Amino acid sequence: MSRKGTRKASADSHNLVTILFVLGVLGWGFFAIDRLTDSEGGRRRERVQGRAAGQEAGWKKSARDWLTKKLGSGKSEPSSDAEPTSVHNIPQGEIPLLPEPGGLRRDRNEDEETAEAAQDETRLTPEFFFYRLNDKGLPELTRVKRQSGGGNLKAMLSQVIKGPTSSETDKDFIDSFIRKPRILSVGQSGKCTLVDFDANFGAGVSYQTLRFQIEQIYRNVQHWQGSKCLELRVRGKYNPHLGSDGLFVPKRIDERWLRENS
C-alpha cells in the first residue's frame, strides 16, 4: 500500500471517531433535556405509545365527559310542562306519590265501560216500556223516551207502576197497574233482577192483567240491566200463586215462560 493511501485511511478514521463523539454528546444532551422537561413534581408522566401527549389528554377528557353524562342520565331536567308537585314533609326512606297525569284514566274492562255508558245514557234519556193500543186495539209494549226521570232501578220501576203521563195517555198509552203496589226493594243476583213488592202486588187482578204486568216489569229491567231472568217476591217471600185466578209464577221468570204463557 502506498503512503498516500495509508494517510487517507487514518484521516477517515479520525473523522468517524469525531462524528460519533459529537453524536454521543448530542444524544446525551437531548436525553438530559427530555428528563428535565418530562418530570413534574418529582413524578414522571405516563406515556401512551403511538399517541402524542395532547391526544392523550383530549381522549381522557372525552372519556371523562362521556362517563359523567352516563352516570347523570338518570337525573332528568324538570320540564316546563310538568305540573308542580309538592314533596314536603315526606318521611325519610319513603317514595312520594305523584298525582296521576291529567287526561289519563285507569284501565277498565269492556263490561265496566259498557255498563257505565249505558247507565249514563239512561240518566240522560231514560227509556221505558208502556202498553199502547195498536191498530187492532190490542195492547203491545212500546218504547217511550222521557226527558227526566232517570235514577236508580227502584225509582225507574216505580215510574213504570205509576203508569203513563197524561200526554202519553193522549197518544193511546194505557196503564196495566190498576192497583198500585209499592216496591220494597230491588236487587241483582248475577243476570237476574229481584223485585220485592208489598201485599198489593197481584191482589184482585185477573190472570191476563197479571201476565201483562209481569212482562212489562221484565222488559224494562231487561232493557236497563240486561237481565236474563226476573224474581218476584211479596213481602220478602216467593209466592208461586198470584192474582185472583191463582196464576202459577215460577221462582225465576225468563223468556221461555213468557212465551209459553202469552
Steps between C-alpha positions, in 0.01 A plus 500: 500500500623849420576755761228726361230235547603435858474868589152523346365200695639642824328834434164327432526307825572818691199674346269204582605503864437874515151458349407220740623707795292800392192280452549351844524842661188617316311186594590534866396867492160422348449222756582737786267770363222242454539383860486855633194599297302174559527501880221679695534525876744208510258263309545388140198541274357188342548461131251354256673318221403615153320814629617850583448647845235740365302212345520309827366795699217554249400132507492492880283812511254354248481173694444686828225714349327193351513313832365800690214531254411130531503508879286812501250378238259384772455859616259666258464871475164628618271565206325830466175314421512283811257578778659620826502228762548560869732257674515670837458311828577159346648249748852390432525182296151535343425577139265796444181416312467710186154605373369318195558707185195680370306344217592145607284241664544152636444211273160335533352198336248528218202389713554780753527766229190370319297490821610853595418635153157336510437639848596854393275474196210385722549800728497744206216352292325229706295257297198310625267235360128574530201335339340670206198396294598401148285524184307188605425643845737259675757613758866464406812622676641815340816687588457849645776758550471749783716808546509454877446223748830315481646365821545173683318184401241523778401856405469411133287191572279719718435717194397193302247407768378859519408473133504730196476878532196693382671594173593133443142396576383737226720295263310178589736373770322303773579410862527130590525561876148586613595443862836658583727262690793653683855381432681404820839423348680421175812284475722321254624142512727435203286553190175477697310799643316458832198724573322490837145648518252559778179294529321703230693333220275246321210560739158504330626494141420249227738256341534709182561827686765341723663350193522848343649646819767232530611536138513880530728476804717239327545701175597815686765343725626303199546827311664684790710223658534237228321257735439145383246411769269656757411398856184644656444496875217620722615635835831318467354158413455310176132424430441249220133600457403861437187682384132422546532198268803357682739535207805280551814711493840324500772617734695625202311647207678488164430523127378144479234547767377822342479334161307199635256723692434765238 
